[in-house]
Amino acid sequence: MYDFEKCPDRRHTDSIKWEDAPEGVIPMWVADMDIPVAEPVQEALRERAAHPLYGYPDFQQKELKNLVVAHYRKLYDTEVDPQWIVWVPSVMPGVTLSVKIRQGSFAYFVPMYNHIREVTLEAKQPVTEVSMKKAGTQFFMDFAAMEAAMTPKIKTFILCNPHNPVGRCYTKEEILEAAEFCEKHDLLLVSDEIHCELVLEGQHVPAFTVSEWAKMHSVTMGSQGKIGNIPGLPLGFAIIPNPELRAVFEKELLGTMSSYNVMTLAAYEKLYDGSCDTWKEELRDHLRKNRDIVEDWVSRMEGITMPHNQATYLAFLDCSGLGLENPAEFFLKEAKVMVSPGEIFADPQSVRLNYGCPESQLKEALSRMEEALKKYKSGC
Ligand SMILES: Cc1ncc(COP(=O)(O)O)c(C=O)c1O
């Protein structure tokens, strides 16, 4: 059994998560876990660092692509042709390039991962953000609302699956519905699947597998950044079965060759060759336990609700019942816990809490938040 309770002090390690948090504050915000990477990855990195040359890596090498192919076969029972795989500096640049393929405007559901919102809002296109529908506390894509919002200028639909920040792992039927919607309106389907190995319940279904149409009209992106907890060793890939779309995408990629590095390559080999599989399995068990702790806590907190997380380590807490002007600011000031403010995801009355950490850290953060809420509710 791996021990996910031990995390060395991360201050002064150039961690944005910890450096941005004032002294004494527990950072529970950016999607980066307070969990050391798997031992085989650590070992591979030490070994590679010991060699004193760090030249351009050979990222086109077939071996790594073949590992990705084998991984998709094993996890998703699907055949990926190595030619379909295009390396990208990391997933976000991949999304940025994907939305340029069809030139035009984009649509997606909100709440949505903030950097997807930033990329599309900055593309100076009239972006269409449509609210998801809620059944109880759970979020669902609402294609009736999306239909009503459609304009001929929209050329790309962005899916985030598993969905950050609402923690949904979409079913094959839901993804098929998205693909059929895209087919009807002639949209490119861009699917950000960076959290696909962080499924806690259900089965991840890659977008390009749901239909023949989806295969030929989609860009599906993945990486080991989230499951391997190596976002500081950036890399990602796009799976683009359609050769014409792939050619346009590859053109957009020109000039990014020096974004890749040898350390990332060493880590990826270990994360894909099976030597971290047990670690990943136990990590998901740990995250399920932490999710249950957060859910239990929320069930006792009047004024807060959350959707049941099927995936990710991000709890999206709806604080609208608290009557606070700015819930994230409140938790930072009054509880000394830093969470992500909901407004960046287009939901100002929510906050996103990252529970990818030792249980002790999570419990300390929740207990501080509970204390702060008690004081606030009693008017002190
Ligand atoms: C949905 C989603 N896409 C992309 C990213 C960032 O990906 P990368 O660091 O590989 O650019 C994140 C990070 O939190 C994310 O949650």
The ligand as an SDF file (V2000), in Angstrom:
LIG
                    3D

 16 16  0  0  0  0  0  0  0  0999 V2000
   -9.6260   20.5900  -18.0410 C   0  0  0  0  0  0  0  0  0  0  0  0
   -8.1960   21.0180  -18.0240 C   0  0  0  0  0  0  0  0  0  0  0  0
   -7.5470   21.2060  -19.1850 N   0  0  0  0  0  0  0  0  0  0  0  0
   -6.2560   21.5860  -19.2250 C   0  0  0  0  0  0  0  0  0  0  0  0
   -5.5570   21.8220  -18.0610 C   0  0  0  0  0  0  0  0  0  0  0  0
   -4.1460   22.2890  -18.1410 C   0  0  0  0  0  0  0  0  0  0  0  0
   -3.4410   21.4180  -18.9220 O   0  0  0  0  0  0  0  0  0  0  0  0
   -1.8830   21.6070  -19.1850 P   0  0  0  0  0  0  0  0  0  0  0  0
   -1.2460   21.9330  -17.8740 O   0  0  0  0  0  0  0  0  0  0  0  0
   -1.4560   20.2820  -19.7280 O   0  0  0  0  0  0  0  0  0  0  0  0
   -1.7740   22.7050  -20.1850 O   0  0  0  0  0  0  0  0  0  0  0  0
   -6.1770   21.6340  -16.8230 C   0  0  0  0  0  0  0  0  0  0  0  0
   -5.4750   21.9010  -15.5700 C   0  0  0  0  0  0  0  0  0  0  0  0
   -6.0430   22.0070  -14.5290 O   0  0  0  0  0  0  0  0  0  0  0  0
   -7.5270   21.2210  -16.8090 C   0  0  0  0  0  0  0  0  0  0  0  0
   -8.1740   21.0110  -15.6650 O   0  0  0  0  0  0  0  0  0  0  0  0
  1  2  1  0
  2  3  1  0
  2 15  2  0
  3  4  2  0
  4  5  1  0
  5  6  1  0
  5 12  2  0
  6  7  1  0
  7  8  1  0
  8  9  2  0
  8 10  1  0
  8 11  1  0
 12 13  1  0
 12 15  1  0
 13 14  2  0
 15 16  1  0
M  END
$$$$
